[in-house]
C-alpha cells in the first residue's frame, strides 16, 4: 500500500468538525443561537439506527442541540408529515432530515417535499435541487459536498479536468455532476446502460464511483494517475464463518496500483457525509437568523 495515495476522509472530516464546533460556539456566544438538528427515524432498520445514532452523537459533540424523533415502523405517512410540519414550525430546529429508506407504505417524495427548504440539510428538496442546478445559493447534499471537499483538498483548482461519475442517483450522481460543473470540470454521468463503460471511465482525471455494486470498477478501468472517489458501501462475505466487511464500488487493490489518489472504504467518503451534515446545519442556522455564514 502507498500511503501517499490514500485520501484520508477521517482526518479531513475531523478537521471539518473542529471548524463546525468553533462556528457553533461563536453563534452561541455572539448571537445566542444554538443550531438544532432533528433527525427523524421511522422503524427499526439496523443500519439506519446506527447512522442516526452517529449523527446524534456528533451533533452533541459539536455543541449543537440534537432534537431527533424516533417513530415506530407502523407510523402512517400522514402522521410523519405532521411531525415534519411541527419541526418546520419550531424555531429551535434549524435542520431537519428524515432518515431513508422509509417503510414501504410511506412515500419518500411526499416527506421530502414537506420539509422546509431552508431547514432541508440533506439538500433533497426540489427547491434546493433547483438552486444547485442553476448555481444559486442553497443547501447542498452532504455526500457530494464531502466528495468535493476531498477533491479540492487533494487537487486544488479542478478547472478543466475531465470528470466521470458512475451512477445517476438523485442523492449522489446528479448533484455531484452539478458541483463538478460548477468547478469548471467537463462532466460525464455514466450508468449501467452506458456503452463501453470501462472506456468511458478510462477518460477520467476524476472518477467518482457511486453505483452500489461491490468492486465493479477494476484497476484496468482507471486512467493512470486519476483521482478516484469511491462512494460505494457494500457488505461482502469476509470468511466462511459468515462475517462480512465493507468494500466500495472500486476494486481497491488493483485500483491503488494505477490511481494517483483514492479514497478507501471505509474511512473515505463516509466520515465526510456526517461532517457536512453538521456544516449544513450551521449554515442553515445562520441564514435563518440573518447572520453571515462563516467560512467552514
C-alpha positions as a printed Julia matrix, in Angstrom:
296×3 Matrix{Float64}:
   0.0     0.0     0.0
   1.19    3.52   -0.84
   0.0     5.83    1.98
   0.6     8.97   -0.05
  -2.13    7.86   -2.47
  -4.76    7.48    0.25
  -7.26   10.33    0.63
  -7.91   10.26    4.38
 -11.58   11.12    4.84
 -11.41   10.53    8.59
  -8.75   13.2     9.07
 -10.47   15.74    6.82
 -13.83   15.1     8.5
 -12.28   15.56   11.94
 -10.83   18.9    10.85
 -14.21   19.97    9.45
 -15.96   19.02   12.71
 -13.46   21.19   14.61
 -14.34   24.16   12.39
 -18.05   23.43   12.8
 -17.71   23.29   16.59
 -15.84   26.63   16.59
 -18.54   28.23   14.41
 -21.24   26.79   16.7
 -19.54   28.27   19.77
 -19.37   31.71   18.11
 -23.06   31.54   17.21
 -23.89   30.72   20.81
 -21.6    33.34   22.37
 -22.14   36.21   19.92
 -25.75   35.7    18.82
 -27.34   33.41   21.47
 -28.17   30.92   18.7
 -27.58   27.2    19.22
 -28.02   25.22   15.99
 -30.58   22.46   16.36
 -30.67   19.33   14.2
 -33.67   17.0    14.13
 -33.04   13.56   12.64
 -36.3    11.63   12.22
 -36.08    7.83   12.21
 -39.09    5.69   11.3
 -38.88    2.0    12.14
 -36.05   -0.18   13.36
 -33.79   -0.73   10.35
 -30.42   -1.61   11.96
 -28.25    0.34    9.51
 -30.46    3.42    9.84
 -30.33    3.17   13.62
 -26.53    3.18   13.5
 -26.44    6.15   11.12
 -28.86    8.21   13.22
 -27.08    7.32   16.46
 -23.78    8.53   14.98
 -25.41   11.72   13.7
 -26.95   12.45   17.09
 -23.67   11.84   18.92
 -21.64   14.04   16.61
 -24.3    16.76   16.75
 -23.94   16.95   20.53
 -20.14   16.78   20.35
 -20.18   19.82   18.04
 -22.13   21.81   20.64
 -25.46   21.66   18.84
 -28.85   20.55   20.05
 -29.93   17.09   18.91
 -33.72   17.24   18.58
 -34.43   13.98   16.76
 -37.55   11.84   16.79
 -37.81    8.03   16.72
 -41.13    6.77   15.39
 -42.49    3.2    15.16
 -42.47    1.38   11.82
 -46.28    1.45   11.63
 -46.36    5.28   11.66
 -48.62    6.47    8.85
 -47.44    8.82    6.13
 -49.85   11.48    7.39
 -48.53   11.16   10.94
 -44.96   11.55    9.7
 -45.91   14.61    7.67
 -47.44   16.12   10.8
 -44.18   15.55   12.7
 -42.24   17.25    9.92
 -44.63   20.22    9.98
 -44.11   20.53   13.75
 -40.36   20.64   13.22
 -40.77   23.17   10.38
 -42.6    25.47   12.8
 -40.14   25.02   15.7
 -37.64   27.93   15.75
 -35.16   25.89   17.8
 -34.88   23.39   14.91
 -32.62   24.7    12.13
 -32.02   21.44   10.28
 -34.36   18.53    9.52
 -33.53   15.19    7.95
 -35.74   12.16    7.6
 -33.6     9.05    7.51
 -34.02    6.98    4.35
 -35.13    4.37    3.45
 -38.62    4.76    4.87
 -41.09    1.89    5.38
 -42.75    0.84    2.12
 -46.12    2.43    2.95
 -44.6     5.94    3.2
 -43.73    7.93    0.09
 -40.27    9.45    0.42
 -41.0    12.2    -2.12
 -44.03   13.46   -0.18
 -41.99   13.62    3.01
 -39.03   15.4     1.4
 -41.39   17.89   -0.26
 -42.9    18.65    3.16
 -39.57   19.74    4.72
 -38.98   23.5     4.84
 -36.31   24.05    2.14
 -34.42   26.37    4.49
 -34.16   23.51    7.02
 -33.51   20.78    4.42
 -29.94   19.96    5.5
 -29.91   16.85    3.28
 -30.39   19.12    0.25
 -33.05   16.86   -1.27
 -35.98   19.31   -1.54
 -36.83   20.32   -5.12
 -36.09   23.94   -4.31
 -32.55   23.12   -3.19
 -32.1    20.78   -6.17
 -33.09   23.64   -8.46
 -30.82   26.1    -6.71
 -27.86   23.78   -7.13
 -28.65   23.17  -10.8
 -28.84   26.89  -11.52
 -25.82   27.9    -9.44
 -27.81   29.7    -6.77
 -27.33   29.62   -3.0
 -28.96   26.65   -1.3
 -28.3    23.61    0.86
 -26.18   21.0    -0.93
 -26.49   17.21   -0.45
 -23.94   16.09    2.12
 -22.2    13.21    0.32
 -21.45   15.12   -2.91
 -20.38   18.15   -0.86
 -17.98   15.94    1.1
 -16.62   14.48   -2.15
 -15.92   17.98   -3.46
 -14.06   18.88   -0.28
 -11.92   15.75   -0.62
 -11.16   16.55   -4.26
 -10.3    20.19   -3.65
  -8.11   19.32   -0.68
  -6.12   16.88   -2.81
  -6.15   18.62   -6.21
  -6.82   22.3    -5.56
  -8.38   24.01   -8.57
 -10.39   21.5   -10.6
 -10.78   23.69  -13.69
 -10.5    21.84  -17.0
 -10.31   18.34  -15.56
 -12.41   15.57  -17.11
 -14.71   14.0   -14.53
 -16.73   10.81  -14.89
 -19.42    9.88  -12.39
 -20.65    6.29  -12.43
 -24.19    6.43  -11.04
 -27.07    8.82  -11.65
 -28.94    8.85   -8.34
 -30.63   11.97   -7.01
 -28.64   11.61   -3.79
 -25.11   11.41   -5.23
 -24.7    11.17   -9.0
 -26.79   14.11  -10.22
 -25.78   16.65   -7.54
 -22.15   15.54   -7.89
 -22.35   16.41  -11.58
 -23.71   19.87  -10.79
 -20.93   20.56   -8.28
 -18.23   19.44  -10.69
 -19.72   21.56  -13.47
 -19.68   24.49  -11.06
 -15.97   23.83  -10.52
 -15.37   24.08  -14.29
 -14.86   20.37  -14.95
 -16.0    18.59  -18.12
 -18.51   16.09  -16.74
 -19.87   12.76  -17.95
 -22.56   10.94  -15.98
 -22.33    7.22  -16.77
 -24.53    4.37  -15.57
 -25.42    0.72  -16.03
 -26.61    1.27  -19.62
 -23.61    3.28  -20.76
 -21.95    1.68  -23.78
 -18.36    0.52  -23.18
 -18.36    1.8   -19.61
 -14.71    0.83  -18.97
 -13.54    3.06  -21.83
 -15.63    5.96  -20.55
 -14.11    5.57  -17.08
 -10.57    5.47  -18.52
 -11.05    9.03  -19.84
 -11.46   10.42  -16.33
  -8.99   12.62  -14.49
 -11.55   12.4   -11.67
 -13.59    9.21  -11.31
 -16.5     9.16   -8.85
 -17.94    5.68   -8.24
 -21.49    5.75   -6.87
 -23.23    2.78   -8.44
 -23.79    0.48   -5.45
 -22.11   -2.67   -6.82
 -19.22   -4.18   -4.92
 -15.83   -3.89   -6.66
 -17.49   -3.23  -10.02
 -14.77   -0.86  -11.21
 -11.48   -2.65  -11.76
  -7.98   -1.27  -11.92
  -7.99   -1.54  -15.72
 -10.93    0.89  -15.84
  -8.83    3.69  -14.34
  -6.65    6.21  -16.14
  -3.1     6.17  -14.74
  -2.77    8.97  -12.19
  -6.52    9.61  -11.9
  -8.13   10.65   -8.62
 -10.76    8.1    -7.55
 -13.59    8.9    -5.14
 -15.37    5.72   -4.05
 -18.82    6.45   -2.63
 -19.9     2.79   -2.53
 -20.64    0.97    0.73
 -21.26   -2.73    0.11
 -21.23   -5.65    2.53
 -19.46   -8.78    1.29
 -18.55  -12.07    2.91
 -15.2   -11.89    4.72
 -14.87  -15.57    5.65
 -16.69  -18.89    5.69
 -17.95  -18.21    9.23
 -20.38  -15.67    7.84
 -18.59  -12.49    8.86
 -18.93   -9.56    6.49
 -16.85   -6.5     5.71
 -17.38   -3.26    3.85
 -15.99   -2.69    0.37
 -16.52    0.05   -2.16
 -17.64    0.11   -5.78
 -13.96    0.13   -6.81
 -11.7    -2.93   -6.6
  -9.32   -1.17   -4.23
  -6.11   -3.21   -4.58
  -5.8    -3.12   -8.38
  -7.1     0.47   -8.48
  -4.47    1.54   -5.96
  -1.72    0.45   -8.34
  -3.0     2.72  -11.12
  -4.65    5.72   -9.45
  -2.84    8.84   -8.38
  -5.1     9.14   -5.33
  -8.03    7.13   -3.99
 -10.48    7.09   -1.07
 -10.61    3.89    0.98
 -13.8     2.13    2.1
 -14.37    2.54    4.96
 -12.62    5.74    6.03
 -13.02    7.84    2.89
 -16.28    9.49    1.88
 -18.39    8.17    4.78
 -16.96   10.34    7.59
 -17.28   13.43    5.4
 -21.01   12.9     4.93
 -21.9    13.38    8.6
 -19.4    16.23    9.0
 -21.04   18.02    6.04
 -24.46   17.46    7.6
 -23.25   19.34   10.69
 -21.81   22.07    8.48
 -25.13   22.42    6.65
 -26.91   22.78    9.99
 -24.65   25.7    10.97
 -25.2    27.28    7.54
 -28.99   26.87    7.89
 -28.98   28.35   11.41
 -27.05   31.39   10.2
 -29.33   32.01    7.22
 -32.49   31.61    9.28
 -31.23   34.22   11.75
 -29.81   36.7     9.26
 -26.21   36.0    10.33
 -23.31   35.94    7.91
 -22.35   32.35    7.15
 -18.8    31.62    8.38
 -16.19   30.13    6.05
 -16.32   26.48    7.08
